[in-house]
């Protein structure tokens, strides 16, 4: 049996590249060990078969943005949520064309947090441009929620939900609120403050049973299953 060495060293011996180039190839998911992709340059190998993918490139790995259908669970903190985004929870219907890499699951910054106790579309990004846009445009970017409610709405309650309610002493901006059925309301509104939707419903005699965010700006959750994620496609914009 051969003496174990770092994968990067073995690759250098195989293709006569520099150490830096070997690390880029490995981190980019272009190197396999016995047929399995390994992204860690320090991975130890002995007699295993190490191969470089024929399409391997030294182009830097681009940052990604991930769309996640977050389960509604009051016990989840931001750290717990990100643990749900793993290699195993990527939807099989991801048609972004992006090669999945483990490094895509690290250094993800959450954008536009969900309302408390809500589930649905969440965004996590490595791309500072996407994170900056979500932050800068938070007050003007429309979000869409479906809200299940209980109770009886007061007279003119739907009209008040669309315009006329206050929150923390300030008049809320106009919203688009309509009934989906007798127990579900659709909210399309901008500049959401934490707790705002629950407050709005309470002011018109309704109690919130459940909330799900369906859309942020121009990006819709679509048919993404609960607990699954996909990459934001290159042409998609918030």
C-alpha positions as CSV (number, residue, x, y, z in Angstrom):
1,X,0.0,0.0,0.0
2,X,1.3,3.4,-0.9
3,X,1.9,6.1,1.8
4,X,-1.1,8.4,2.1
5,X,-0.6,11.9,0.7
6,X,-2.8,14.9,0.3
7,X,-5.1,14.9,-2.7
8,X,-3.6,18.1,-4.0
9,X,-0.1,16.6,-4.0
10,X,-1.3,13.5,-5.8
11,X,-2.9,15.7,-8.5
12,X,0.3,17.7,-8.9
13,X,2.1,14.5,-9.6
14,X,-0.5,13.4,-12.1
15,X,-0.9,16.5,-14.2
16,X,2.2,18.5,-13.4
17,X,0.4,21.6,-12.2
18,X,1.2,24.1,-9.4
19,X,-0.2,23.6,-5.9
20,X,-2.5,26.6,-6.4
21,X,-3.9,25.1,-9.6
22,X,-4.4,21.8,-7.9
23,X,-6.4,23.4,-5.1
24,X,-8.5,25.3,-7.6
25,X,-9.3,22.1,-9.5
26,X,-10.2,20.3,-6.4
27,X,-12.3,23.1,-4.8
28,X,-14.1,23.4,-8.1
29,X,-15.4,19.9,-8.0
30,X,-13.3,18.7,-10.9
31,X,-11.4,15.9,-9.1
32,X,-12.7,12.5,-8.2
33,X,-11.3,9.7,-6.0
34,X,-12.5,6.3,-7.0
35,X,-15.3,7.9,-9.0
36,X,-16.5,10.2,-6.2
37,X,-16.0,13.9,-6.4
38,X,-13.8,15.3,-3.5
39,X,-13.6,19.0,-2.9
40,X,-11.0,19.0,-0.1
41,X,-7.3,19.5,-1.2
42,X,-6.2,18.0,2.2
43,X,-8.1,14.8,1.6
44,X,-5.7,11.9,2.1
45,X,-5.3,9.3,-0.7
46,X,-3.1,6.2,-1.1
47,X,-3.9,3.7,-3.8
48,X,-7.2,5.2,-4.9
49,X,-7.8,6.2,-8.5
50,X,-7.6,10.0,-8.8
51,X,-8.9,11.6,-11.9
52,X,-9.3,15.1,-13.3
53,X,-12.5,15.8,-15.2
54,X,-11.8,16.3,-18.9
55,X,-13.8,19.6,-18.8
56,X,-11.9,20.9,-15.8
57,X,-11.2,24.6,-15.8
58,X,-9.2,27.0,-13.6
59,X,-12.0,29.6,-13.8
60,X,-12.9,30.8,-10.3
61,X,-16.1,29.4,-8.7
62,X,-18.8,32.0,-8.9
63,X,-20.9,32.9,-5.8
64,X,-24.4,31.5,-5.8
65,X,-27.8,32.5,-4.5
66,X,-30.1,29.8,-3.1
67,X,-33.9,29.8,-3.0
68,X,-35.2,27.7,-0.1
69,X,-38.8,26.6,0.8
70,X,-38.4,27.1,4.5
71,X,-40.6,25.0,6.9
72,X,-42.7,27.0,9.3
73,X,-41.3,26.3,12.7
74,X,-41.1,28.7,15.6
75,X,-38.2,26.7,17.1
76,X,-35.8,27.3,14.1
77,X,-33.1,29.8,14.5
78,X,-31.0,31.1,11.6
79,X,-28.3,28.5,12.3
80,X,-30.8,25.6,12.3
81,X,-32.4,26.9,9.1
82,X,-29.1,26.9,7.2
83,X,-28.4,23.3,8.3
84,X,-31.5,22.2,6.4
85,X,-29.8,23.4,3.2
86,X,-27.6,20.4,2.3
87,X,-26.5,18.3,-0.6
88,X,-29.5,16.0,0.1
89,X,-32.2,18.7,0.1
90,X,-31.5,20.2,-3.3
91,X,-34.6,19.6,-5.5
92,X,-34.3,17.3,-8.4
93,X,-36.2,19.9,-10.4
94,X,-33.3,22.4,-10.3
95,X,-32.8,23.5,-13.9
96,X,-30.3,26.2,-13.2
97,X,-27.5,24.4,-14.9
98,X,-25.1,25.1,-12.0
99,X,-22.8,22.3,-11.0
100,X,-23.6,21.6,-7.3
101,X,-20.6,22.1,-5.0
102,X,-20.3,21.7,-1.3
103,X,-18.7,25.1,-1.1
104,X,-21.9,26.6,-2.3
105,X,-23.4,25.8,1.1
106,X,-21.0,27.9,3.1
107,X,-20.9,31.6,3.8
108,X,-24.5,32.1,2.9
109,X,-26.1,35.4,3.9
110,X,-29.9,35.4,4.6
111,X,-31.9,38.1,2.9
112,X,-35.3,39.6,3.7
113,X,-36.3,37.4,6.7
114,X,-39.7,35.8,6.9
115,X,-42.5,37.0,9.1
116,X,-42.3,35.4,12.6
117,X,-43.7,31.8,12.5
118,X,-44.0,31.9,8.7
119,X,-42.7,29.4,6.2
120,X,-42.1,29.7,2.5
121,X,-39.6,31.4,0.2
122,X,-36.3,32.3,1.8
123,X,-33.1,33.6,0.1
124,X,-29.5,32.8,1.1
125,X,-26.7,34.2,-1.0
126,X,-22.9,34.2,-1.3
127,X,-23.3,37.0,-3.9
128,X,-22.8,40.4,-2.3
129,X,-24.7,42.0,-5.2
130,X,-27.9,40.0,-4.5
131,X,-27.6,40.5,-0.8
132,X,-27.1,44.3,-1.3
133,X,-30.1,44.5,-3.6
134,X,-32.4,42.8,-1.1
135,X,-31.2,45.1,1.7
136,X,-31.3,48.3,-0.3
137,X,-34.7,47.6,-1.9
138,X,-36.4,46.1,1.1
139,X,-38.7,49.1,1.4
140,X,-39.9,49.0,-2.2
141,X,-39.7,45.3,-3.1
142,X,-43.1,43.6,-3.0
143,X,-43.5,40.4,-1.1
144,X,-46.5,38.0,-1.4
145,X,-47.9,36.0,1.4
146,X,-50.8,33.6,1.7
147,X,-52.2,33.8,5.2
148,X,-54.6,31.3,6.8
149,X,-56.9,33.1,9.3
150,X,-59.6,32.3,11.9
151,X,-62.3,34.5,13.3
152,X,-64.8,37.0,11.7
153,X,-63.6,40.0,9.9
154,X,-65.1,43.4,11.0
155,X,-67.2,45.4,8.5
156,X,-64.9,47.1,6.0
157,X,-62.1,45.0,7.3
158,X,-60.8,44.1,3.9
159,X,-60.8,47.7,2.9
160,X,-58.8,48.6,6.0
161,X,-56.3,45.8,5.2
162,X,-55.6,47.4,1.9
163,X,-55.2,50.9,3.3
164,X,-55.9,52.7,6.5
165,X,-54.2,50.7,9.3
166,X,-51.4,51.9,11.5
167,X,-48.4,50.0,12.9
168,X,-46.2,51.4,15.7
169,X,-47.9,54.7,15.4
170,X,-47.4,55.1,11.7
171,X,-49.8,54.8,8.8
172,X,-49.0,51.7,6.7
173,X,-48.4,52.0,3.0
174,X,-51.1,50.7,0.7
175,X,-51.2,46.9,0.2
176,X,-53.1,44.5,-2.0
177,X,-55.1,42.2,0.1
178,X,-57.8,39.8,-1.2
179,X,-59.6,36.6,-0.2
180,X,-58.4,33.4,-1.8
181,X,-61.1,31.5,-0.1
182,X,-63.1,31.9,3.1
183,X,-60.1,31.1,5.3
184,X,-57.2,32.4,3.3
185,X,-56.0,35.9,2.5
186,X,-53.4,36.9,-0.1
187,X,-51.2,39.8,0.9
188,X,-49.0,41.6,-1.6
189,X,-47.1,44.4,0.2
190,X,-43.9,46.4,0.4
191,X,-41.6,47.3,3.3
192,X,-42.9,44.7,5.7
193,X,-42.1,45.3,9.3
194,X,-41.7,42.3,11.7
195,X,-45.0,41.3,13.1
196,X,-46.9,43.6,10.7
197,X,-49.2,40.9,9.0
198,X,-50.3,39.5,12.4
199,X,-51.0,43.0,13.6
200,X,-53.0,43.9,10.5
201,X,-55.1,40.8,10.9
202,X,-55.8,41.4,14.6
203,X,-56.9,44.9,13.9
204,X,-59.7,43.6,11.7
205,X,-60.8,40.8,14.0
206,X,-58.8,37.9,12.6
207,X,-56.2,35.6,14.1
208,X,-53.3,34.2,12.0
209,X,-53.2,30.4,11.9
210,X,-50.4,30.1,9.3
211,X,-48.4,32.1,6.9
212,X,-46.4,31.3,3.8
213,X,-44.3,33.6,1.6
214,X,-44.7,32.9,-2.1
215,X,-42.8,35.6,-3.8
216,X,-40.1,38.2,-3.4
217,X,-40.0,40.9,-6.1
218,X,-40.1,39.0,-9.4
219,X,-38.9,35.7,-7.9
220,X,-41.6,33.1,-7.1
221,X,-41.2,30.0,-5.1
222,X,-43.2,28.0,-7.7
223,X,-43.4,24.3,-7.1
224,X,-40.3,24.1,-4.8
225,X,-41.2,21.4,-2.2
226,X,-41.1,22.2,1.5
227,X,-37.6,21.8,2.9
228,X,-36.0,21.8,-0.6
229,X,-33.9,24.4,-2.3
230,X,-32.6,25.4,-5.8
231,X,-30.1,27.8,-7.3
232,X,-31.2,31.2,-8.6
233,X,-30.8,31.0,-12.3
234,X,-28.4,33.3,-14.1
235,X,-31.3,35.3,-15.8
236,X,-33.5,35.6,-12.8
237,X,-33.7,39.0,-11.0
238,X,-35.4,40.1,-7.9
